[in-house]
Amino acid sequence: MSLTLVKGDERTELLSSVTVPAKFYNRLKTGNDVVDAMFGGDEMPGILPGACVMATGTPGAGKTTFMLQLADSLSLKEGRTLLYNANEESKAMVKLAADRIKIKGQFQIKQLHDVNQVIKHVLDEGIEVLVQDSLQTLSDGQLQGQRLLKSVCRKLVRLSKDHDVTVFVIGQVTKGGHAAGPMALVHEVDVHMHLSRDKESGNRILTLEKNRFGPAGVPYEFSLSAHGLDFKVSEAPVEPTQGSLAVPSMSRQAERKHEVLKLIREKLEAGEMLSGYCFERLGVDCSGGYWRGMLRLVVEQLKREGRAVGEARVDGRLHNFLEKAVA
């Protein structure tokens, strides 16, 4: 089975004449001020309609719990028609998880494995929000391996862009905690959020590592109980960096990491310095990526070469930050 999506708008226009749909200014609200500000910042909080969001996380970090809470909020508070396509677990297991965290679950649930069937159902039923759990469980004809993942991801991105369907995709991770599959998957989506467990406190750290429509690189810490993730803001938030939003309570480890990221952002000036360095030294064009991916690439390559990070041709102080950021 194959399904052809509309391929963008090929008309040539002056940018000044392009009309922005009114719904783009009416962002999807989760009902929680912290989560809304995390996606869109203080000025335009909420999730942009038609955005494609990839959620990754270590096993047991709470990806499914977070997505179920998000789906429940969007379907109830926003009144959006939502499809939860669950391929990782049976419908009964998903319902059990929903009952445990006490959500009403007034949204559709299906188990479609062919990406083209998923898209067809979304378009036929007028679905406004799709949650796909997970990306790696979808098929597309006879494609296998990385070609399959790229094709599936691109079709879901095109669905979001051509039909203004907000898409959330849960992605599996490698043993190292990185998104499974080619790095191109992360570059395809609009937002990449990563959920991990803080070893000291046991709380969950949620970071938007890439965000085209709001702040990125700021870690948020939430507690996880039998009733799901608690998104309450701490009474003593960490001082935010300029242009970012206030951060909920952090453990010492998360606070140190937050300060490291702040220093890196100031030093790298939006990643331009390392983008040129990657191309010159490694022969890799990182200009289209986000800065954190570039940091990992540089440090991992230097370690493969058996060189101390401080020996590279970049400010020595910066490399201390690099090592901490990717530790």
N, C-alpha and C positions, 0 to 999 in steps of 0.2 A: 504494500500500500504506500502511495506517495501523495504528498500534499504540497502544492506550490503556494507560497505566500507572496504577497505584494512586495516588490523590491524597491522600497523607498520612493522618494519623490525626485524624479530626474529633471524636473523643470529648472531652468535658470532664472533666478530672481535676485533683485537687490535685497540684501539682508534687511535694510530699513523698511522694506515693504512686506516682510513676512509677519503674519498675524499669529500671535501666541494664543492658543485656546484658553478660554477662561478657566477651564478645569485645572490647568497647570498652576494656577494661583490658589486653587482650593485643594491643598494637600490632604492626603489620607491621614487621619488622626487615630492614634492607638488608644487614646484615653489616658495616657500617662505622659506627663510633661517632660520627664527625663528622656524617655525613649523618643518622643517627637523631636526634642531639641537635638538629640544625638544624630538623627537622620537629616534634619534640615537646618539646624542652628537656631539661634534665638529669633532672628528676623522672619524666617519662613519655616517654622517647625512642622514636622510631619514628613510623610513619604510622598515623593512626586509620583502622580499617576503615570503609569507606563514605564516605570523604572524596573530594571532587572537586577535583583539582589541575590548574591551568592552567600550562603551561610556555611562556614566550615567550623570544625571544632574537634577537639580530642574526644575519644570515646567516653561517654558518661558525663560530658561537660554540660549537657542540657539543651542540645540543639532542638530536639523534638519538642521538649517542654516549652522552650521559647517560642517556637513556631506555632504550637497549639494555642498558646496564650495570645499571640499576635493575630492568628486567624480568628479566634473568638472575639477579640476586640473589634477587628475590622468588619466582621459580619454583623455583630450586634450594634455597636456604637455608631458605625458608619453606614450600616445597612447595605453593604456591598455583597453582591453575589460572589461566593467564594468556593473554589474547588480545592480540596486537599487530596492530592493523588499520592496514596501511600503504597509504595512498593517494598519498603524495608520491613514492614510488619503487617500482620493481618488487620482487617478492620476491627476485629474484636480486641486486639491488643492496643490499637490506637484509642478505642473507646475506653478501655480500662485505664489508660494513661490520662485521658480527658476527665474521667470520673475522679481519679486520684487528686487532680489539681483543681477539681470543682469548676470546670467550665461547661457552658451549656451545649456547645457544639452544634449551633444552628447553621451548619454549612455542609455542602456536599462532600462526600468521600467516595473515591473510586480507586480501582487498582488497574490502571491502564499501563501497559509496558511499552507500547510503540509510541514514540514521540509524535508521529503524525496523527494517531488516534487521540492523543491528549489535546493537540491543537484543534482538531476537528470538533471535539466535544466542547472545548472552550468557546469556539466561535459559534457553534450551533446553539449553545445554551445561553449565550450572552454573558459568560463569566467575566467578572471585572478583576478578580484577584485569583491567581493560581499559586498554590504551594506544592512544589514537587519534591518528594522525599523518596529517593534521592536522584541526583543526576546520573550516577553510575549504574542505576538499575534500568535505565531506558534503552530501547533498541531503535535502530533506524535501518531497515532493510538488511543487507548482508554486511554492513560495515562492522569493523571490529577495532579494538584497541583505541589508540589516540585519534584515529580518523573518526571513529564513532563518537567519542566524547566531544570533539570539535564540532561535528555536524549537529549533534543534539543540542549543544549549548547555543550554537548560532541560530538554530531554528527557534529556540525559546526567546532569544534576544530579539529576533525579527518579529516574533509574536508580540512582544511588549512594545516595540517601536511602531509597527505598522497598524496595530489595533488598540494601542493605549491600554493594554492589559498589564496590570502590575504583577510581576512574576518573582516569586521567592523560590530559590533552588538550594536545597541542602546538598552540600558536596562532601564526599568522604575525604579523609586526610591520610597521608603517609605515616610511617612510623616516626618520622621526624617532626610531625605536626603540621606539614605543609599541605596545601590543597593537592589532592591526587589528580594526576593527569598533567597535560602540558600547561606551562605558565600562560599560554595564550588564552586559556579559559578565564583566568582572572582579569585579563585585559579586555575581554569581550563584555563583561558585565559592567553595570554602572556603579554598583556598590559591592564591596567585599567585606563581610563582617566575620570575625573569628572569635570563637568562644573557647576559653580554656579555664582550668581549675588552678587557683592559687595554692601552692603547696603549703604555705604557712597558715593561712586562715581557712582554707577549704572553700572559700567563696569563689564565685565565677567572675572572670575578667572578660569583658566584652569590648572588643576594639574594632572600629570601622577602619580597616587598613587602607581602603580606597573608598572615596565618596565623591562622585561628580557633582552632587547637589547640596553639599554641606560640609561640615568639618570632618577631618580625618586624622588618624594617628593618636587619638586621645583614648586611653584605657578607662573603662568604667567597671566598678566592682559592685556585684550584687550577691546577695545571699540566696541559697537554694534550699528550700524546705520541702516537706511533703506536699505543700500547696503550690509549688512552682517557684519561679524566680520573683524575688521581692525587689521592686524597682524604686523603693523610697530613697529620697536623697538624704545624705548625711547632714547633720547639723553643722559639721565642720569640714566643708569641702576643701580639696587642695586648690591652691591659687591657680586659676586657669592661665594658659598662655594667651597672648594677644590674638584676638580673632577667633578664639575657640570658646567652648561653653564650659560652665562649671562642672567639676568632676565629683561624683559621689565618693564616699569614704574609700580610702585605699590602704592596703597593707603596706608595710615598710618596703617590701619588694616592689610592689606596683608603683609606689611613690617614687622610688629611685628610678624606675624605668620611665616614669612620666617626665622626670627632670632630664633624663638622658635624651628623650625624644624632643624636648623643648630646646635643648642645646644644639641638637642636630639640625632642627628646622632653622634656627638662627644662623648656623654655620653654613649650611648648604644652599641657602637662598633658593628654595623650592626644587632642589635636586639638580640644578644646571651643572654644578661643579662635577658631581659624580657621573652625570650623563656623559660628559665629554671624556672623563677618565675611563669609563667603561669602554667607550668606542676606541680610544687611543691605545689602551693597554691590553684589553681583552678582545677587541675586534667585534664587540657585540653592541648593537644599537639599542640602547635602553631609553631613548627619548620618549617613547610612547608609554613607558611604564610608570609606576608610582615609586616614590623615593625609597620606600622600605625594601621593595624588591631589589632595587639597585644596591642597597647596602649589603644585603645578603649575598648577592652575586659577587661583589668585589671581595668581601671577606672570605667566602668559600673558595674563590679562585686562588687567593693569596695563600690560603691554608693548603690547598692542593699542591701549590708550588713549593711548599715547605718553607715559606718565608715568614718572618715575623711581620706582623701588620705594621709596626712602626717604621719599617724600612722602605715603605712605598713612598712615591713622590707626592704625597699629600700631607698637609699639616699633621705633625705627630700627635697633637692633642686629639684631633678628630678620630684617630684610630682607636683610642681608648673608648670613645663614645660608640664607635662602630661595633667593637667587640661586645660591649654590654648590650647593645640594642639587639644583637642577633643571638645572644647567649641562650 
